[in-house]
Amino acid sequence: MNASFLTLVAVFTMVQPARAETTESRLRGHVTLGHEARSFEPCGDDEALWIVPNAELRAAYEALSHEPYAPVFVELRGELGPAPESGFGADYDEQLEVLEVMRAAPATEGHGCTEDLSGIAFRASGNEPFWNLLVSRGAISLTRLGEPELLFPVAPPERGEQGWVYTAKADARSISVALEKRSCFDTMVGARYTWRAHVALDGELYDGCAWEGDDSPRSPRSRDDMLELTSVEWQLVAIDATEGATTEPDPANAPTIRFTNAENDGETRRFSGHGGCNRYFGGYVAGDDGSLSIPSPIGATRMACPPPIMDVEMALFQTLEGARSYEIRERELDIHCEIGTLRFMLAPTM
């Protein structure tokens, strides 16, 4: 290696700008790729973004675009940041660097940007015979061609080997919905998904593709979630019981919880909080995959308070002892338990 080459490398390294701050986002919209055009137009926003596609998006676009520069509907996870200062991307205000293609479909197929996914964990569908499934906070709904809609009460999912499993019973009928994080292709329209659905209705099997709603469990869990879980205090917002009833505490006496990294008994770590009346504490086990369990009964002081406060406190303790998993979305924490879901928000600082 000669000296002039070493000098060139040193100069190049020195002038590299610092990486701009980015924000990870989940977006739906239409993508257009070409020699001079690499744009993404988010749903409900006329302001297009310069897009940096990964190999997965390039392959999906090539398979689904039927003519040059044709838009393709996509749902993506990516990093938003400033647009490049030179080149074709300089004409845009922001840039989206693609991390994951969650689904992709021809712009003329499906509901696209008009689909309302609020309050929905997953949607799934299959062909031959046609069926459609929806998992929301309130129910599991299954429709089949020529058959009436079937509704089942929804319960918190359990972790499967590669995703989530929902089970429910209603009117002597049973359903199991196994969602597997694995590539899936709709053979009718060519759409691509990152989830597969395996539905068993009274032993009758239905296979198809699935996609996440805005209320989906987060998978896989990252180490950042573990740090966030143990670094702040959470305040209870609501207790959503499996039977459908919701309990909301008085904000003035809302219970709190704090998870710590301190060892409790050698096998668990310690958590503590205020139930609205009494201080409580115990040990927990949390995994990087989002699993959460409370192996031993919760301990608490024995003060007495008016019934509304005590009712919320007892419901909190009973629900928390059956913890199965957790998920964090920005400033919110959901703990999924055997008899319901505990919904927390980041506690305000004094």
ZAPA-635408 format. One record per residue (C-alpha): x, y, z. Coordinates in steps of 0.5 Angstrom, whole numbers, padded with zeros to 4 digits, always signed. Layout:
<vexgus>
XYZ...
</vexgus>
This chain:
<vexgus>
+0000+0000+0000+0003+0007-0002+0003+0013+0002-0001+0017-0003-0007+0012-0002-0006+0012+0006-0007+0020+0005-0013+0019+0001-0016+0015+0006-0014+0019+0012-0017+0025+0009-0024+0022+0007-0025+0019+0014-0024+0026+0017-0029+0029+0013-0035+0024+0014-0041+0028+0017-0044+0025+0024-0050+0021+0023-0056+0025+0023-0061+0023+0028-0066+0018+0026-0073+0016+0029-0076+0009+0028-0083+0009+0025-0088+0004+0022-0091+0007+0016-0096+0005+0011-0097+0008+0004-0094+0007-0004-0087+0007-0006-0085+0008-0013-0078+0006-0015-0074+0007-0021-0067+0010-0024-0069+0017-0022-0075+0016-0017-0074+0013-0010-0080+0016-0007-0085+0014-0001-0092+0017+0000-0095+0016+0007-0102+0014+0007-0106+0021+0009-0100+0025+0007-0099+0029+0000-0091+0030+0002-0087+0024-0001-0081+0022+0002-0074+0020-0001-0073+0012+0000-0067+0008+0001-0070+0001+0000-0067-0005+0002-0066-0012-0002-0073-0014+0001-0077-0008-0002-0073-0008-0008-0075-0016-0010-0083-0014-0007-0083-0008-0012-0080-0012-0018-0085-0017-0017-0091-0013-0016-0090-0007-0020-0093-0008-0027-0090-0002-0031-0084+0002-0030-0085+0007-0024-0092+0004-0022-0094+0005-0015-0094-0001-0010-0098-0001-0003-0093-0003+0003-0093-0003+0010-0086-0001+0013-0081-0001+0019-0076+0004+0018-0072+0010+0020-0074+0017+0019-0068+0022+0018-0066+0028+0014-0066+0028+0006-0059+0027+0003-0056+0034+0001-0054+0032-0006-0057+0028-0012-0064+0026-0013-0066+0026-0006-0064+0033-0004-0071+0035-0007-0074+0032-0001-0075+0034+0006-0074+0027+0009-0071+0020+0008-0074+0014+0010-0069+0008+0010-0072+0001+0010-0071-0004+0016-0077-0009+0014-0082-0010+0009-0088-0012+0013-0093-0013+0007-0093-0011+0000-0099-0011-0005-0101-0008-0012-0104-0001-0011-0110-0004-0014-0112-0010-0009-0114-0010-0002-0116-0004+0002-0109+0000+0002-0109+0006+0006-0117+0006+0007-0116+0000+0012-0117+0002+0019-0113-0002+0024-0114+0002+0030-0116-0003+0036-0114-0009+0032-0108-0014+0034-0108-0018+0027-0112-0019+0021-0111-0026+0017-0114-0029+0010-0114-0035+0006-0116-0038+0000-0120-0044-0003-0124-0044+0001-0124-0036+0002-0124-0034+0010-0122-0028+0014-0120-0027+0021-0120-0021+0025-0117-0021+0032-0118-0014+0036-0119-0012+0043-0126-0015+0044-0126-0021+0040-0124-0026+0035-0128-0026+0029-0128-0031+0023-0132-0031+0017-0132-0036+0011-0135-0036+0005-0143-0037+0005-0143-0038+0013-0145-0033+0018-0140-0030+0022-0137-0033+0028-0135-0029+0035-0130-0031+0040-0128-0027+0047-0121-0025+0046-0116-0027+0051-0109-0025+0052-0104-0029+0047-0099-0034+0049-0092-0034+0046-0091-0039+0041-0085-0042+0038-0085-0037+0032-0090-0032+0034-0097-0032+0038-0102-0036+0040-0110-0034+0041-0115-0039+0044-0122-0038+0045-0129-0042+0046-0136-0040+0045-0142-0044+0045-0139-0051+0045-0134-0049+0039-0127-0047+0040-0122-0044+0036-0114-0043+0036-0110-0038+0032-0103-0039+0031-0099-0033+0028-0092-0035+0026-0087-0030+0024-0085-0032+0017-0086-0030+0010-0093-0031+0006-0095-0030-0001-0102-0029-0003-0103-0034-0009-0109-0030-0012-0106-0023-0012-0099-0024-0011-0099-0020-0004-0093-0021+0001-0093-0021+0008-0089-0023+0014-0094-0027+0018-0097-0034+0017-0104-0036+0020-0106-0043+0022-0113-0043+0024-0116-0049+0028-0124-0049+0028-0127-0055+0032-0121-0059+0029-0122-0056+0022-0116-0053+0019-0115-0046+0015-0108-0043+0013-0107-0036+0010-0103-0030+0011-0103-0025+0016-0101-0018+0018-0101-0014+0024-0106-0008+0026-0104-0002+0031-0105-0006+0037-0101-0012+0035-0096-0015+0040-0089-0013+0039-0085-0019+0037-0079-0020+0037-0077-0016+0044-0071-0012+0044-0066-0011+0049-0068-0003+0049-0075-0006+0052-0072-0009+0058-0068-0003+0059-0074+0002+0059-0078-0003+0063-0073-0003+0069-0071+0004+0068-0078+0008+0070-0084+0008+0074-0091+0006+0071-0098+0009+0073-0104+0004+0072-0109+0007+0067-0114+0001+0066-0115-0006+0068-0118-0010+0062-0121-0016+0064-0122-0022+0059-0129-0022+0060-0130-0015+0057-0130-0011+0064-0125-0005+0064-0123-0002+0071-0120+0005+0071-0117+0008+0077-0118+0015+0080-0112+0018+0077-0111+0021+0084-0110+0014+0087-0107+0011+0081-0103+0005+0083-0096+0005+0080-0090+0000+0079-0083+0000+0078-0079-0006+0076-0071-0006+0078-0065-0010+0076-0064-0012+0083-0064-0019+0085-0070-0021+0089-0068-0029+0091-0063-0031+0087-0068-0033+0081-0072-0027+0080-0071-0019+0080-0075-0015+0085-0081-0010+0083-0085-0006+0088-0090+0000+0087-0096+0003+0091-0103+0000+0090-0107+0006+0091-0107+0004+0099-0102-0001+0100-0094-0001+0098-0093-0008+0095-0087-0012+0092-0085-0018+0089-0080-0022+0084-0081-0023+0077-0078-0026+0071-0077-0023+0064-0074-0025+0058-0072-0022+0052-0078-0025+0048-0083-0021+0052-0084-0026+0057-0086-0024+0064-0088-0028+0070-0089-0027+0077-0087-0034+0080-0089-0032+0088-0095-0029+0091-0095-0021+0092-0093-0018+0098-0096-0012+0101-0097-0008+0107-0104-0008+0111-0107-0002+0111-0115-0001+0110-0118+0004+0105-0125+0006+0102-0128+0000+0097-0126+0004+0091-0119+0004+0092-0119-0003+0095-0122-0006+0089-0117-0003+0084-0112-0005+0089-0114-0012+0089-0116-0013+0082-0109-0011+0080-0106-0016+0085-0110-0022+0082-0109-0020+0075-0101-0018+0076-0100-0025+0079-0102-0029+0073-0097-0024+0068-0095-0028+0062-0092-0022+0057-0091-0015+0056-0090-0010+0051-0088-0003+0051-0090+0002+0046-0087+0009+0047-0089+0012+0053-0094+0006+0055-0093-0001+0058-0098-0007+0057-0098-0013+0061-0102-0019+0059-0104-0024+0064-0108-0030+0065-0115-0026+0067-0114-0019+0063-0109-0014+0061-0106-0009+0065-0105-0002+0062-0100+0003+0064-0097+0010+0062-0090+0013+0064-0092+0016+0071-0091+0023+0071-0085+0026+0075-0086+0031+0081
</vexgus>
